[in-house]
Amino acid sequence: MCHSIQVVFACEDPNRLAEFWATALGYIVQPPPEGFEYWDAFAEAVGIPADRRNDVSAVVDPDGTGPRILFERYDGGTPNQRVHIDVNSVGREGEPIDDDERRRRLADERTRLEAFGATYQREATGMAGEIWIELHDPEGNWFCVQ
């Protein structure tokens, strides 16, 4: 089965880069989740502090064919890898799964990828409660599975 991906950029100002790349690619800045008119309303609802609301931003292809591009703020210094890929192999669009099932699927995917040479780094949880794992490919390039 083929998995979709998103491309992730480490940056200083996620909102600025999202606006730039939306214009450059003919993409749009990703709209907030259904039920929210603005991203700040979503952030407030899930408890993201005001000073962390420019930690991530994303652009999407309005036709739905190109990959989502995510921009995430790095915490100072120079990141050792400014771009990485997120592999969307655990949850499917429109398929709600609970955290226990997500962790089980992530563990299965980790086992599969380690058999091909990936190295596990850690499990992570985002500000809105999303869960993913971070790995390195056989040459040390960082990627995430979600």
C-alpha positions in Angstrom: 0.0 0.0 0.0 1.3 3.5 -0.9 1.5 6.0 1.9 1.0 9.8 1.6 3.7 12.1 2.9 4.1 15.7 4.0 7.3 17.6 3.7 8.5 19.4 6.8 10.7 22.5 7.0 12.4 23.6 10.2 12.3 27.4 10.3 12.3 30.6 12.4 8.9 32.0 11.3 6.4 29.3 10.2 3.6 31.7 9.3 5.8 33.8 7.1 7.2 30.8 5.3 3.7 29.3 4.8 2.5 32.5 3.2 5.6 32.6 0.9 5.3 29.0 -0.2 1.6 29.2 -0.7 2.2 32.0 -3.1 5.2 30.3 -4.8 3.4 27.0 -5.3 -0.1 28.1 -5.9 -1.1 26.4 -2.7 -3.2 27.9 0.1 -2.5 28.3 3.8 -4.2 25.3 5.4 -7.6 26.3 6.8 -8.4 25.6 10.5 -10.2 22.4 11.4 -14.0 22.1 10.8 -15.9 24.0 13.4 -13.3 26.7 13.8 -13.3 30.0 11.8 -9.7 30.9 12.8 -6.6 29.0 13.9 -6.5 31.1 17.1 -9.9 29.7 18.1 -8.7 26.2 17.6 -5.5 26.9 19.5 -7.5 28.3 22.4 -9.8 25.3 22.4 -6.9 22.8 22.7 -4.9 24.9 25.1 -2.0 26.1 23.0 -0.6 29.3 24.7 -0.6 32.5 22.7 3.2 32.7 22.5 3.3 29.2 20.8 0.8 29.8 18.1 3.4 30.5 15.4 5.2 27.2 16.2 3.6 25.5 13.2 1.9 26.4 10.0 1.1 24.5 6.8 0.1 24.9 3.2 -2.0 22.5 1.1 -2.7 22.0 -2.6 -6.2 23.3 -3.2 -6.7 20.5 -5.7 -5.7 17.9 -3.1 -3.0 16.2 -5.3 0.2 17.6 -3.9 1.7 16.9 -0.5 1.0 19.0 2.5 4.0 21.2 3.5 4.4 21.8 7.2 6.6 24.6 8.7 7.7 24.1 12.3 9.8 26.4 14.4 13.0 25.0 15.7 14.2 26.0 19.2 17.3 28.0 18.4 20.6 27.0 16.9 21.0 25.5 13.5 19.0 22.4 12.9 21.1 19.5 11.6 18.4 18.7 9.0 16.2 21.6 7.8 13.9 19.4 5.8 12.4 16.0 6.6 9.5 13.8 5.4 6.6 12.7 7.5 5.2 9.3 6.4 1.4 9.1 6.9 1.1 5.4 7.4 -0.9 4.9 10.6 -4.1 6.9 10.5 -6.2 7.3 7.3 -8.1 10.4 6.4 -11.5 10.3 8.1 -10.6 7.2 10.1 -10.7 8.2 13.8 -8.4 6.0 16.0 -7.8 6.2 19.7 -4.3 6.8 21.2 -3.8 3.1 22.2 -4.6 1.9 18.6 -2.3 4.6 17.2 0.5 3.5 19.4 -0.1 -0.1 18.4 0.1 0.8 14.7 3.1 2.9 15.2 4.9 0.0 17.0 4.0 -2.3 14.1 5.3 0.3 11.5 8.5 0.8 13.6 9.2 -3.0 13.6 8.6 -3.1 9.8 10.9 -0.1 9.1 13.6 -1.3 11.5 13.8 -4.6 9.6 14.8 -2.5 6.5 17.4 -0.5 8.4 15.6 2.4 10.2 16.8 3.4 13.6 14.2 4.4 16.2 14.7 7.8 18.0 11.7 8.5 20.1 7.9 8.8 20.4 6.6 12.4 20.5 3.4 14.2 21.3 2.4 17.5 19.8 0.7 20.5 21.5 -2.7 19.3 20.3 -2.2 15.7 21.5 -1.1 14.2 18.2 1.3 11.2 18.5 4.1 10.2 16.1 7.5 8.4 16.1 10.8 9.8 14.9 13.3 7.6 13.1 16.5 7.8 11.0 16.9 6.1 7.7 19.9 3.8 7.1 22.1 6.9 6.3 21.0 8.9 9.3 18.3 11.1 7.7 15.5 12.0 10.1 11.9 11.2 9.3 8.7 10.8 11.2 5.8 8.3 11.0 2.4 9.3 12.0 
